[in-house]
Amino acid sequence: MVLSEGVPSDGLYVILDGTADVAKRSGVTEVPAGRLHEGDLFGEASCLHRAAATATVTMRRAGSLLRLPRADFDALVTTYPPILELVSALSDERTGTLRAVVAGKAWSADDGLLLI
């Protein structure tokens, strides 16, 4: 487990090698909410909002991650506003997706695709 829902992220992560499962709590149940692959990033919502992680991210097998510490993330988005815009858009999209999963309007297929 790399990120645990409800616990602040220590930075922004990029998957260099491997895949990760995303899960979101709905009451006491953990609902599959998608799969991340090489090149995908996560932890952005926690970094942007200085809040707890909105989902749990678990690597499916050993892999390689790149971690940008929170302080470096803050410096990066302050220096390069277009990066802030891109990461904010990704965060907004994922927030909507997680809400749809919890509401039962979307679900994760066996291959990791999110069906809406």
PyRosetta script that sets phi, psi and omega in degrees:
from pyrosetta import init, pose_from_sequence

init()
pose = pose_from_sequence("MVLSEGVPSDGLYVILDGTADVAKRSGVTEVPAGRLHEGDLFGEASCLHRAAATATVTMRRAGSLLRLPRADFDALVTTYPPILELVSALSDERTGTLRAVVAGKAWSADDGLLLI")
pose.set_psi(1, 127.2)
pose.set_omega(1, -179.8)
pose.set_phi(2, -97.5)
pose.set_psi(2, -46.1)
pose.set_omega(2, 176.8)
pose.set_phi(3, -124.3)
pose.set_psi(3, 142.5)
pose.set_omega(3, 177.1)
pose.set_phi(4, -118.4)
pose.set_psi(4, 126.0)
pose.set_omega(4, 179.4)
pose.set_phi(5, -53.2)
pose.set_psi(5, 133.3)
pose.set_omega(5, 179.7)
pose.set_phi(6, 93.4)
pose.set_psi(6, -9.1)
pose.set_omega(6, 179.3)
pose.set_phi(7, -112.1)
pose.set_psi(7, 131.1)
pose.set_omega(7, 179.9)
pose.set_phi(8, -58.9)
pose.set_psi(8, 141.3)
pose.set_omega(8, 176.4)
pose.set_phi(9, -77.7)
pose.set_psi(9, 145.6)
pose.set_omega(9, 177.4)
pose.set_phi(10, -89.2)
pose.set_psi(10, 3.8)
pose.set_omega(10, 178.6)
pose.set_phi(11, 168.6)
pose.set_psi(11, -173.1)
pose.set_omega(11, 177.3)
pose.set_phi(12, -98.8)
pose.set_psi(12, 135.1)
pose.set_omega(12, -177.8)
pose.set_phi(13, -114.9)
pose.set_psi(13, 145.1)
pose.set_omega(13, 173.8)
pose.set_phi(14, -125.7)
pose.set_psi(14, 131.8)
pose.set_omega(14, 177.6)
pose.set_phi(15, -82.1)
pose.set_psi(15, 116.2)
pose.set_omega(15, 177.4)
pose.set_phi(16, -89.7)
pose.set_psi(16, -33.8)
pose.set_omega(16, -179.5)
pose.set_phi(17, -152.1)
pose.set_psi(17, 129.8)
pose.set_omega(17, 177.0)
pose.set_phi(18, 112.5)
pose.set_psi(18, -174.9)
pose.set_omega(18, 178.6)
pose.set_phi(19, -135.4)
pose.set_psi(19, 156.2)
pose.set_omega(19, -179.6)
pose.set_phi(20, -135.8)
pose.set_psi(20, 146.5)
pose.set_omega(20, 175.3)
pose.set_phi(21, -97.2)
pose.set_psi(21, 143.0)
pose.set_omega(21, 177.8)
pose.set_phi(22, -112.5)
pose.set_psi(22, 134.3)
pose.set_omega(22, 178.5)
pose.set_phi(23, -134.2)
pose.set_psi(23, 148.8)
pose.set_omega(23, -179.1)
pose.set_phi(24, -128.7)
pose.set_psi(24, 134.6)
pose.set_omega(24, 177.6)
pose.set_phi(25, -74.7)
pose.set_psi(25, 139.3)
pose.set_omega(25, 172.3)
pose.set_phi(26, -131.9)
pose.set_psi(26, 96.7)
pose.set_omega(26, -171.2)
pose.set_phi(27, 69.3)
pose.set_psi(27, -123.6)
pose.set_omega(27, 178.9)
pose.set_phi(28, -97.6)
pose.set_psi(28, -1.8)
pose.set_omega(28, -178.1)
pose.set_phi(29, -97.1)
pose.set_psi(29, 141.2)
pose.set_omega(29, 174.3)
pose.set_phi(30, -99.3)
pose.set_psi(30, 121.7)
pose.set_omega(30, -175.0)
pose.set_phi(31, -104.0)
pose.set_psi(31, 128.8)
pose.set_omega(31, 175.5)
pose.set_phi(32, -59.2)
pose.set_psi(32, 133.0)
pose.set_omega(32, -175.3)
pose.set_phi(33, -127.7)
pose.set_psi(33, 16.1)
pose.set_omega(33, 175.9)
pose.set_phi(34, 133.5)
pose.set_psi(34, 180.0)
pose.set_omega(34, -179.7)
pose.set_phi(35, -137.1)
pose.set_psi(35, 138.6)
pose.set_omega(35, 177.7)
pose.set_phi(36, -107.5)
pose.set_psi(36, 147.2)
pose.set_omega(36, -176.9)
pose.set_phi(37, -126.4)
pose.set_psi(37, 178.6)
pose.set_omega(37, 178.0)
pose.set_phi(38, -50.0)
pose.set_psi(38, 131.7)
pose.set_omega(38, 179.2)
pose.set_phi(39, 94.1)
pose.set_psi(39, -16.4)
pose.set_omega(39, 178.3)
pose.set_phi(40, -77.7)
pose.set_psi(40, 151.9)
pose.set_omega(40, 176.1)
pose.set_phi(41, -118.8)
pose.set_psi(41, 159.7)
pose.set_omega(41, 177.9)
pose.set_phi(42, -154.8)
pose.set_psi(42, 165.4)
pose.set_omega(42, -175.9)
pose.set_phi(43, 93.3)
pose.set_psi(43, 1.7)
pose.set_omega(43, -174.5)
pose.set_phi(44, -67.4)
pose.set_psi(44, -38.8)
pose.set_omega(44, -177.4)
pose.set_phi(45, -64.4)
pose.set_psi(45, -44.2)
pose.set_omega(45, 179.3)
pose.set_phi(46, -63.5)
pose.set_psi(46, -41.5)
pose.set_omega(46, 178.6)
pose.set_phi(47, -66.4)
pose.set_psi(47, -45.8)
pose.set_omega(47, -177.8)
pose.set_phi(48, -63.1)
pose.set_psi(48, -43.6)
pose.set_omega(48, -172.8)
pose.set_phi(49, -99.8)
pose.set_psi(49, 0.8)
pose.set_omega(49, -178.1)
pose.set_phi(50, 49.8)
pose.set_psi(50, 49.9)
pose.set_omega(50, -175.3)
pose.set_phi(51, -134.4)
pose.set_psi(51, -178.7)
pose.set_omega(51, 178.4)
pose.set_phi(52, -69.3)
pose.set_psi(52, 155.4)
pose.set_omega(52, 176.8)
pose.set_phi(53, -62.0)
pose.set_psi(53, 141.5)
pose.set_omega(53, -177.1)
pose.set_phi(54, -89.6)
pose.set_psi(54, -6.7)
pose.set_omega(54, 179.9)
pose.set_phi(55, -155.3)
pose.set_psi(55, 166.6)
pose.set_omega(55, 175.6)
pose.set_phi(56, -99.3)
pose.set_psi(56, 134.4)
pose.set_omega(56, 178.6)
pose.set_phi(57, -121.4)
pose.set_psi(57, 123.3)
pose.set_omega(57, -178.0)
pose.set_phi(58, -126.7)
pose.set_psi(58, 128.9)
pose.set_omega(58, 176.3)
pose.set_phi(59, -68.5)
pose.set_psi(59, 138.7)
pose.set_omega(59, -179.8)
pose.set_phi(60, -74.4)
pose.set_psi(60, -30.0)
pose.set_omega(60, 178.3)
pose.set_phi(61, -155.2)
pose.set_psi(61, 176.1)
pose.set_omega(61, 177.5)
pose.set_phi(62, -57.7)
pose.set_psi(62, 138.6)
pose.set_omega(62, -179.2)
pose.set_phi(63, -154.7)
pose.set_psi(63, -168.7)
pose.set_omega(63, 179.0)
pose.set_phi(64, -124.0)
pose.set_psi(64, 132.8)
pose.set_omega(64, 178.2)
pose.set_phi(65, -122.6)
pose.set_psi(65, 149.6)
pose.set_omega(65, 171.3)
pose.set_phi(66, -109.6)
pose.set_psi(66, 128.1)
pose.set_omega(66, 179.5)
pose.set_phi(67, -114.7)
pose.set_psi(67, 126.5)
pose.set_omega(67, 173.7)
pose.set_phi(68, -101.8)
pose.set_psi(68, 108.6)
pose.set_omega(68, -177.5)
pose.set_phi(69, -55.1)
pose.set_psi(69, 151.7)
pose.set_omega(69, -175.8)
pose.set_phi(70, -52.9)
pose.set_psi(70, -44.4)
pose.set_omega(70, -179.4)
pose.set_phi(71, -62.2)
pose.set_psi(71, -39.9)
pose.set_omega(71, 178.1)
pose.set_phi(72, -69.8)
pose.set_psi(72, -35.9)
pose.set_omega(72, 175.0)
pose.set_phi(73, -60.7)
pose.set_psi(73, -47.0)
pose.set_omega(73, 179.4)
pose.set_phi(74, -58.7)
pose.set_psi(74, -43.9)
pose.set_omega(74, 179.4)
pose.set_phi(75, -65.3)
pose.set_psi(75, -40.0)
pose.set_omega(75, -178.9)
pose.set_phi(76, -63.2)
pose.set_psi(76, -49.1)
pose.set_omega(76, -176.9)
pose.set_phi(77, -73.2)
pose.set_psi(77, -23.0)
pose.set_omega(77, 174.7)
pose.set_phi(78, -73.1)
pose.set_psi(78, -39.7)
pose.set_omega(78, -178.1)
pose.set_phi(79, -76.1)
pose.set_psi(79, -35.5)
pose.set_omega(79, -176.1)
pose.set_phi(80, -124.0)
pose.set_psi(80, 83.7)
pose.set_omega(80, -177.8)
pose.set_phi(81, -53.8)
pose.set_psi(81, -32.9)
pose.set_omega(81, 177.7)
pose.set_phi(82, -60.9)
pose.set_psi(82, -30.5)
pose.set_omega(82, 177.4)
pose.set_phi(83, -68.2)
pose.set_psi(83, -39.9)
pose.set_omega(83, 176.5)
pose.set_phi(84, -59.3)
pose.set_psi(84, -42.6)
pose.set_omega(84, 179.5)
pose.set_phi(85, -62.3)
pose.set_psi(85, -45.1)
pose.set_omega(85, -179.6)
pose.set_phi(86, -64.6)
pose.set_psi(86, -45.5)
pose.set_omega(86, -178.9)
pose.set_phi(87, -68.1)
pose.set_psi(87, -36.5)
pose.set_omega(87, 177.0)
pose.set_phi(88, -63.8)
pose.set_psi(88, -42.4)
pose.set_omega(88, 178.6)
pose.set_phi(89, -63.0)
pose.set_psi(89, -43.1)
pose.set_omega(89, 178.0)
pose.set_phi(90, -61.9)
pose.set_psi(90, -43.8)
pose.set_omega(90, 179.8)
pose.set_phi(91, -61.7)
pose.set_psi(91, -44.1)
pose.set_omega(91, 178.9)
pose.set_phi(92, -62.1)
pose.set_psi(92, -42.9)
pose.set_omega(92, 179.2)
pose.set_phi(93, -61.7)
pose.set_psi(93, -45.2)
pose.set_omega(93, -178.5)
pose.set_phi(94, -68.3)
pose.set_psi(94, -35.3)
pose.set_omega(94, 177.4)
pose.set_phi(95, -60.8)
pose.set_psi(95, -43.8)
pose.set_omega(95, 177.4)
pose.set_phi(96, -62.8)
pose.set_psi(96, -41.1)
pose.set_omega(96, 179.2)
pose.set_phi(97, -64.0)
pose.set_psi(97, -44.8)
pose.set_omega(97, 179.8)
pose.set_phi(98, -63.2)
pose.set_psi(98, -38.4)
pose.set_omega(98, 176.7)
pose.set_phi(99, -62.8)
pose.set_psi(99, -41.0)
pose.set_omega(99, 179.3)
pose.set_phi(100, -64.6)
pose.set_psi(100, -39.0)
pose.set_omega(100, 179.1)
pose.set_phi(101, -64.3)
pose.set_psi(101, -48.4)
pose.set_omega(101, -178.7)
pose.set_phi(102, -63.4)
pose.set_psi(102, -35.5)
pose.set_omega(102, -179.9)
pose.set_phi(103, -78.3)
pose.set_psi(103, -5.4)
pose.set_omega(103, -179.7)
pose.set_phi(104, 79.9)
pose.set_psi(104, 15.2)
pose.set_omega(104, -179.8)
pose.set_phi(105, -95.6)
pose.set_psi(105, -3.0)
pose.set_omega(105, 177.3)
pose.set_phi(106, -150.8)
pose.set_psi(106, 155.0)
pose.set_omega(106, 177.7)
pose.set_phi(107, -152.6)
pose.set_psi(107, 160.3)
pose.set_omega(107, -178.1)
pose.set_phi(108, -92.7)
pose.set_psi(108, 127.5)
pose.set_omega(108, 176.9)
pose.set_phi(109, -80.4)
pose.set_psi(109, 168.7)
pose.set_omega(109, -178.9)
pose.set_phi(110, -58.5)
pose.set_psi(110, -29.9)
pose.set_omega(110, -178.5)
pose.set_phi(111, -87.6)
pose.set_psi(111, 5.9)
pose.set_omega(111, 177.4)
pose.set_phi(112, 92.9)
pose.set_psi(112, -8.3)
pose.set_omega(112, 178.5)
pose.set_phi(113, -71.6)
pose.set_psi(113, 143.8)
pose.set_omega(113, 177.4)
pose.set_phi(114, -93.9)
pose.set_psi(114, 123.8)
pose.set_omega(114, -178.4)
pose.set_phi(115, -103.3)
pose.set_psi(115, 129.0)
pose.set_omega(115, -178.5)
pose.set_phi(116, -116.6)
pose.dump_pdb("model.pdb")
